[in-house]
Amino acid sequence: MFQTWSIRLQIGLVIALFLGSLATVLFSTFQTLQIPQRENVVRDRLRTASKQMADAAEPELLRWQQESGRQFDGLNKRLRAISNRALADFPGVEGGFYLDAEFDRFAGFGFPTANPDVPESVSKEPVTRKENAKSPPHRGDEPPPKEGPFILVLVKHGLALDPGEFQFDVRTVGPSRVAILSEPVGPERPARLATWTMFRVISPESMADQLRRFQISTGLALGGIGLAVVFTLNLGRTLRRQRLEQDRLREELRRTEHLAAVGKMLAGVAHEVRNPLAGIRSTVQIWERLPDTARTHDSLQAVVQAVDRLNEIVSRLLYFARVDNSERQPVSVNTILTETLNLLEVEAASQSVVIERDLDSSLPSVSGSATALRQVFLNLATNALQAMPQGGRLVCCTRFDPQKRIVTICFSDTGTGISVNDRKHLFEPFFTTRPDGTGLGLALCREIAVQHGGQIELENEGPGAVFTVMLPAAQ
C-alpha cells in the first residue's frame, strides 16, 4: 500500500513539474509573441499624436514663412509648445519637428510625460528629461543621441511623402526597442517641416525586467525538467523493484498453488490406492485362512488387476513429475497427431467411429516435448472414442494464427457431451465420470499444455464435445 502511494506521489510530482516547466516556457513565449501586437498599438498612438502635431504646426509654419528674417528661436518656441500640448495625452511618447535642408536641424522637442511630478500645462515651458534610468539624457531640441541617426533618416524620407502618408519603423537600439513615426507638415512637397514621434516599446528597465523574468523562467524550467528527470529515474527504479517484487510474489503464489495441488493430489492418491490395497489385503487374508485350493485363477487375476491399477496410478503420477523437466525442442504437431491417430484406427473401426483429419500443411513447429504432446493427443482422442461406443465421427484439425503465432489443435466428437456440473471439475486430478477411470488424463493434459506455454479449453454447445489445445509457435 505504501509503495502504491509512493509511486502515485512520484508520478504526481513528475506531472506537476513538467506542467510547471511547460507553463513557464509558454508564458515566456507568449510575452515574446505579444511584442508585435504592442507595436501595432504603439503605431496607432504615434500616428494620432503626429497628426495632431502636424495639424497644429501647419499654420505656425505659414506664419513663420511670411515673417521677415524668419527667426528660428521664435518658431522653435512655438513648435515646442505644440509638441508638449499634443503629446500630453500620450504617456511615454516624445517627439518634435525637423526643418528641411535649408536649416537641417531639429526643433520643438517635447516630452511632457517624462517627469510625472510636473503638471501637464500647455502654457508652461516643456520639461527636459531628467537624468535618470528611465530615459537617456540629451540637451536642446535634438532627439536622444542613440536614436538620433535613425530619426534623422526617417524624417528626411518623410519630407517627400504625400499628404496623409507617414513613415513608421521599429528598431532595436542598445538595450531598447523603439518605435519611430514621421509625417510631413503642410501641402508643399518636399515639405519644409516634418514631425517625429517616438515610443520605447521595450525600455532599458523593461528589457532588464524581461531578461530577469526570462532567466527566472528558464531556471525554473530547467530545474523542473531536471527534477522531472530525477523523479522519472527514481520512478523507473521503483517500478523495477515493484516488478521484481511482483515476480517474487507470483513465484511464491505458484509454489503455494503447486503445494496445494500436490496436497490435493496426495489426498486423491491415498483414496485411489486404498481401494486396490484393500482388495489385495482381503484376498491374501482369505488365502491365509483357507487351504491352498482357495487360490483360484479368478482370485489371482483380481490381485493382478489391483496391482496393475496401482502401477497405472503411479505411472501417471511419475509423468506429472516429469512434465516440467521435459526436454524442449522444435516438434511437428501434424506428425505427432498423425502417428497418434494411426494407432487408434483399429480401435475406432471396431466402434464404427470415422476419424477425419483436417491438418494445416503450413503449420509451424512448436517448442516442446514430443512424448508429452503425444500423451495429450492420445488422451483426448481416447476420451472421444470412449464417448462414442455406438459409433460416430471424430474430427481432428490444426490451424495457425500468424498474428498471435498460436497453433490450435481441435478434437471434435459426436458423443453424448459433458454435463454442466462435470465441466466445473473436468480438469481436476482424480475427477472421473467412468467407473474404471483414474481421473488423471485431462488433468495431465492441462498440466502439459500449461508447461508448454499454452492452454486447453472445452466447448460443449452442440452435440458432442470439442477440446481445443492452443500452443505458441516456436520462434
HELIX and SHEET records of a PDB file:
HELIX    1   1 PHE A    2  GLN A   66  1                                  65    
HELIX    2   2 PHE A   72  LEU A   87  1                                  16    
HELIX    3   3 GLY A  148  GLY A  158  1                                  11    
HELIX    4   4 PRO A  204  ARG A  289  1                                  86    
HELIX    5   5 ASP A  292  ALA A  294  5                                   3    
HELIX    6   6 HIS A  297  VAL A  323  1                                  27    
HELIX    7   7 VAL A  333  LEU A  343  1                                  11    
HELIX    8   8 GLU A  345  SER A  350  1                                   6    
HELIX    9   9 ALA A  370  GLN A  386  1                                  17    
HELIX   10  10 VAL A  420  LYS A  424  1                                   5    
HELIX   11  11 GLY A  441  GLN A  451  1                                  11    
SHEET    1   A 5 ARG A 105  GLY A 110  0                                        
SHEET    2   A 5 VAL A  93  LEU A  99 -1                                        
SHEET    3   A 5 LEU A 193  ILE A 202 -1                                        
SHEET    4   A 5 SER A 176  VAL A 185 -1                                        
SHEET    5   A 5 GLN A 167  VAL A 173 -1                                        
SHEET    1   B 2 GLN A 329  VAL A 331  0                                        
SHEET    2   B 2 VAL A 366  GLY A 368 -1                                        
SHEET    1   C 5 VAL A 353  ASP A 358  0                                        
SHEET    2   C 5 GLY A 392  ASP A 401  1                                        
SHEET    3   C 5 ILE A 406  SER A 412 -1                                        
SHEET    4   C 5 VAL A 466  PRO A 472 -1                                        
SHEET    5   C 5 GLN A 455  GLU A 459 -1                                        
END                                                                             
